Amino acid sequence: MLFLNSNSYHKLFFHKSIFFLSLIFIIVSCAPSKRFTEYKESIKDYKSEIRVLLADSVNELIIGTEVYLTSDDGKKLAIVKANNQLKVESIYENLLIQLGSKNINGKIFYFESVNDSLIIVNNRKYRGRIKVINVDGSVKLINQISLEDYIKGVMTKEMPVGKGDENYEALKAFAIAARTYAINKIFNSRTYFDIYTDIRDQVYGGADSEHPLSNKAVDETKNMILTYNDEPAIIFYHSTCGGYTESSVNVFTKEDVPYLQSIKDGNPAYCSISPNFVWKENISEKEFIKRLAGSRLIKNSNWSIEKLNIKSRFPSGRINELEIIVKNNDGLNSVSIFGNQIRTIIKNQSGTGLLRSNNFMIALDSNRNIEITGKGSGHGVGLCQWGAIGQSKSGKNYREILSHYFPGTEIKKLND
């Protein structure tokens, strides 16, 4: 999702090996769901826990607090003292943990807290327990945690808390959206984990990221998820819609989703308070051509820009097709970029992240620089985070906020 968080809401949603990971997100976020009653049965099987992949490959762990090392059958194998350093190695299908002079072999290990204290692993605090597992010769680290505690570890990484309680209703709305997203991930689970800790899913910081106000928002919405026709809703969210949200069919889904249509974000737009409501980027012609070549739209960088044409826009104002006419000694060539792919290919000024949105005007100035003037930040689908904050500030409650961005949906409890 392009997310708004205390560390990244001035950045763009979905950062890193961007195009590939965006494709992953499209696939997993739109996985088919079962009826709500079946969902609840599945959640019972999971005991309301979620499995968060903390590390894809580890060989060394620093345990910052005293914990039990246990086997998969719950047997206590050792007490690991605080600030102990462990080496972990995969041996065929098994694991070897070196604890001081002691070698412990097994298939799966857990670190479990002593006296219900937090577990500190590699300088990060976690609730629940930590699972160590060997998958295809790679040692994985997984946080098994209650769904509610997981959401608490997501909140401030995806939404700013704000001053006082001005963002409180937005935080409650977001807690429900984030929980619904997580429920979909649990139900459509991967083999040994459910969810990533980064923007491939939702940014999760463990207990270190918790805040009393956002924790309260999670507690007050406990077990609430967003549904449509008795099925958990497909959830997308983004930083700033720029005045209009986008229809999911133009970005993520193959078919129209009734509650993920383009809507007007108030008049004036609720998200007009966002620092990214309007923005500018200036990219040199050389750098622009380099990005086209890097995306294999042209064979090499020996081209110059002749013309930039916005061929069509979606009703939201975002660009559907951007045509770029380039020339070299052999003549002219026309290439087109479509929809949200524009953000991936053009990138931002530094070239390290996505272009803030694909709702912009573009021109070649007299100095042969590409001048882009745009609105909004993110893909634009679903909940507009700054819009939710704007509504919270104006007195709207969390139900009104969710109804605005996901019209026709209902809030239901998992245990109803």
Order of alpha helices (4+ residues) and beta strands (2+ residues): alpha-alpha-beta-beta-beta-beta-beta-beta-beta-beta-beta-beta-beta-beta-alpha-alpha-beta-alpha-beta-beta-beta-beta-alpha-beta-beta-beta-alpha-beta-beta-beta-alpha-alpha-beta
